Amino acid sequence: MSDEVKPWDLLNPKQPRSSAEVQDERLSICQSCEWFRKSSQTCRKCGCFMKLKTLLDNASCPIGKW
């Protein structure tokens, strides 16, 4: 995630959310990435649960894929 976005931002209703289209696009990119763990749906690079991370509009991929 970017330095401004933290996992607990998911609990903040004022934190901007991504559209469903953006969430789907980001998750699709993650699912084809070598760092993606299919079993837990997490990123081995940043450790995030990707279905949740893609919800935050200001989040970003740690290796710049989205």
C-alpha distances in whole Angstrom, upper triangle without the diagonal:
4,6,8,6,7,9,12,11,12,16,16,18,17,14,14,14,14,17,19,19,15,14,17,16,13,14,17,15,13,17,18,16,18,15,15,17,19,21,18,16,13,11,13,11,8,10,9,11,11,13,11,8,10,12,9,10,8,5,5,6,6,10,10,12,11
4,5,5,8,11,13,12,14,17,16,18,17,13,14,14,15,18,20,20,17,16,19,18,15,17,20,17,16,20,21,19,20,18,18,21,23,25,22,20,17,15,16,13,11,14,12,15,14,16,15,11,12,14,11,11,7,6,6,8,8,11,11,13,11
4,6,7,11,13,12,15,17,16,19,17,14,15,17,18,21,23,24,20,20,23,22,19,20,23,21,20,23,25,22,23,20,21,23,26,27,24,22,19,17,18,15,12,15,14,17,17,19,17,13,15,16,13,13,10,9,10,12,11,14,14,17,15
4,7,10,11,10,13,15,13,16,14,11,12,14,16,19,22,23,19,19,22,22,19,21,24,22,21,24,26,24,25,23,23,25,27,28,25,23,20,19,20,18,15,17,15,17,17,19,16,13,15,15,11,11,8,8,10,13,13,16,16,18,16
4,7,8,7,9,12,11,13,12,9,10,12,13,17,19,20,17,16,19,19,16,18,21,20,18,22,24,22,23,20,20,22,24,25,22,19,17,16,18,16,13,14,12,14,14,15,12,10,12,11,8,9,7,6,9,12,12,16,15,17,15
4,6,5,8,10,10,13,13,10,12,13,15,19,20,22,19,17,20,21,17,18,22,21,19,22,24,22,23,20,19,20,22,23,20,18,15,15,17,15,12,12,10,12,13,15,11,9,12,12,9,12,10,8,11,13,13,17,17,19,17
4,5,6,8,10,13,14,11,13,13,15,18,19,21,18,16,19,20,17,17,20,20,17,20,23,21,22,19,18,18,20,20,17,15,13,14,16,15,11,11,8,9,11,12,9,8,11,11,9,12,12,10,12,14,14,18,18,19,17
4,5,6,7,11,12,10,13,13,16,19,20,23,20,18,21,23,20,20,23,23,21,23,26,25,26,23,21,22,23,23,19,18,16,17,19,19,15,14,12,12,14,14,11,10,14,12,11,14,13,12,15,17,18,21,22,23,21
4,5,5,8,9,6,9,10,13,16,18,20,18,16,20,21,18,19,22,22,20,23,26,25,26,23,22,23,24,24,21,19,18,18,21,20,16,16,13,13,14,14,10,10,12,10,8,11,10,10,14,16,17,21,20,21,19
4,6,7,9,7,9,9,12,14,15,18,16,14,17,19,17,17,20,21,19,21,24,23,26,23,21,21,22,22,19,17,16,17,20,20,16,16,12,12,12,11,8,8,10,8,7,10,11,11,14,16,18,21,21,21,19
4,6,9,8,11,11,14,17,18,21,20,17,20,23,20,20,24,25,23,25,28,27,29,26,24,24,25,25,21,20,19,20,23,23,19,18,15,15,16,15,11,12,14,11,11,14,14,14,18,20,21,25,25,25,22
4,5,6,9,10,14,17,18,21,19,18,21,23,21,21,25,26,24,26,29,29,31,28,26,27,27,28,24,22,21,22,25,25,21,20,17,17,18,17,13,13,15,12,10,13,13,14,18,21,22,25,25,25,22
4,6,8,9,12,15,16,19,18,17,20,22,21,21,25,26,25,27,30,29,32,29,27,28,28,29,25,24,23,24,27,27,23,23,19,19,19,17,14,15,15,12,11,12,14,15,19,22,24,27,26,26,23
4,6,9,12,15,17,20,18,18,21,23,21,22,26,26,25,28,31,30,33,30,29,30,30,31,28,25,25,25,28,27,24,24,21,20,20,19,16,16,16,13,11,11,12,14,18,21,23,26,25,26,22
4,6,10,13,16,18,16,15,19,20,18,19,23,23,22,25,27,27,29,26,25,26,27,28,25,23,21,22,25,24,20,21,17,17,17,16,13,12,13,10,7,8,8,11,14,18,20,23,21,22,19
4,7,10,13,15,13,13,16,17,16,18,21,21,21,23,26,25,28,26,24,26,27,28,25,22,22,22,25,24,21,21,18,18,16,16,13,12,11,9,6,5,7,10,13,17,19,22,20,20,16
4,7,9,11,10,9,13,14,13,14,17,18,18,20,23,23,26,24,22,24,24,25,22,19,19,20,23,22,20,20,16,16,14,12,10,10,9,6,5,5,8,10,13,16,18,21,19,19,15
4,6,8,6,6,10,11,10,12,14,15,15,18,20,20,24,22,20,22,22,24,22,18,18,19,22,21,19,20,16,15,13,12,11,10,7,5,6,4,8,9,11,14,17,19,17,16,12
4,5,5,6,9,10,11,12,14,16,17,18,20,21,25,24,22,24,23,25,23,20,20,21,25,24,22,23,19,18,15,13,13,13,9,8,9,8,12,13,15,17,20,22,19,18,14
4,6,5,6,9,10,11,12,14,15,16,19,20,24,23,20,22,21,23,21,18,19,20,24,24,22,22,19,17,14,11,12,13,9,8,11,11,14,14,16,17,21,22,20,18,15
4,5,5,6,9,10,11,12,14,15,17,19,22,22,20,22,21,23,22,18,20,20,24,24,23,23,20,18,15,13,14,14,10,11,13,12,15,15,16,17,20,21,19,16,13
4,5,5,6,8,10,11,12,14,16,17,20,20,18,20,20,22,21,17,18,18,21,21,19,20,17,16,13,12,13,12,8,9,10,9,12,11,12,13,17,18,15,13,10
4,6,5,6,9,10,11,12,15,15,19,18,16,17,17,19,17,14,15,15,19,19,17,18,14,13,9,8,9,9,5,6,9,9,12,11,12,12,16,17,16,13,11
4,6,5,6,9,10,10,13,14,18,18,15,17,16,18,17,14,15,16,19,20,19,19,16,14,11,9,11,12,8,10,12,12,15,14,14,14,18,18,17,14,12
4,6,5,6,9,10,11,13,17,17,15,17,16,20,19,15,16,16,19,19,19,19,17,15,12,11,13,13,9,11,13,12,15,13,13,12,16,16,14,11,9
4,5,5,6,9,10,11,14,14,12,15,15,18,16,13,13,12,16,15,15,16,13,12,9,9,11,9,6,9,11,11,12,10,9,9,12,13,11,9,6
4,5,5,6,9,10,13,13,10,12,11,14,13,9,10,11,14,15,14,14,12,10,7,7,10,9,7,10,12,13,15,12,12,10,14,14,14,11,10
4,5,5,7,9,12,13,11,13,12,15,15,11,13,13,16,16,17,17,15,14,10,10,13,13,10,13,16,16,18,15,14,12,15,15,14,11,11
4,6,5,6,10,11,10,13,13,16,16,12,13,12,14,14,15,16,15,14,10,12,14,13,11,14,16,16,17,14,12,10,13,12,11,7,8
4,5,5,8,8,6,9,10,13,12,9,9,8,11,11,12,12,11,11,8,10,12,11,10,13,15,16,16,13,11,9,11,11,11,8,9
4,6,8,9,6,8,7,11,11,8,9,9,12,13,14,14,13,12,9,10,14,13,12,15,17,18,20,17,15,12,14,14,15,12,12
4,7,9,7,10,10,14,14,12,12,11,13,14,16,16,16,15,12,14,17,16,15,18,20,20,21,18,16,13,15,13,14,11,13
4,5,5,9,10,14,14,11,11,9,10,11,13,14,14,14,12,14,17,15,15,18,19,20,20,17,14,11,12,10,12,9,11
4,6,8,10,13,14,12,11,9,9,10,13,14,15,15,14,17,19,17,17,21,22,23,23,19,17,13,13,11,13,12,14
4,7,10,12,12,10,9,6,5,6,9,10,11,12,11,15,16,15,15,19,20,21,21,17,14,11,10,10,12,11,14
4,6,9,9,7,6,5,6,8,10,10,10,10,9,12,14,13,13,17,18,20,20,16,15,11,12,12,14,12,14
4,6,6,5,5,6,7,10,11,10,10,10,10,12,14,14,15,18,20,22,22,19,17,15,15,15,18,16,17
4,6,5,7,9,10,14,15,13,13,11,10,12,14,15,16,18,20,23,24,20,19,17,18,18,20,17,18
4,6,8,11,12,15,16,13,13,11,12,13,15,16,17,20,22,25,26,22,22,19,20,21,23,21,22
4,5,9,10,13,13,10,10,8,9,10,12,13,15,17,19,22,23,19,19,17,18,19,21,20,20
4,7,10,12,12,10,9,6,6,7,10,11,12,14,16,19,20,16,16,14,15,17,18,16,17
4,6,9,8,6,5,4,5,8,10,10,11,14,15,18,18,15,14,12,12,14,16,15,15
4,5,6,5,6,7,7,10,11,10,12,15,15,18,17,13,12,9,9,11,13,12,13
4,6,5,8,10,10,14,15,13,15,18,19,21,20,16,15,12,10,11,14,14,16
4,6,8,11,11,15,15,13,15,18,18,19,18,14,12,9,7,8,11,12,14
4,6,9,10,13,13,10,13,16,15,17,15,12,10,8,6,9,12,13,14
4,7,9,12,12,10,13,16,15,18,17,13,13,11,10,13,15,16,16
4,6,9,8,7,10,12,12,15,14,11,11,10,10,13,15,15,14
4,6,6,6,9,10,12,15,15,12,13,12,13,15,17,16,15
4,5,5,6,9,10,13,14,10,11,10,12,14,14,13,12
4,6,6,7,10,13,14,12,13,13,15,17,17,16,14
4,5,5,8,11,12,10,12,13,15,18,18,17,15
4,5,6,9,9,7,8,9,11,14,14,14,12
4,5,7,9,7,8,9,12,14,14,12,10
4,6,9,8,11,13,15,18,17,16,13
4,6,5,9,11,14,17,16,15,12
4,6,8,12,15,17,15,15,11
4,7,10,13,15,13,14,11
4,7,9,12,11,12,9
4,6,9,7,8,6
4,5,5,6,5
4,6,8,9
4,6,8
4,5
4
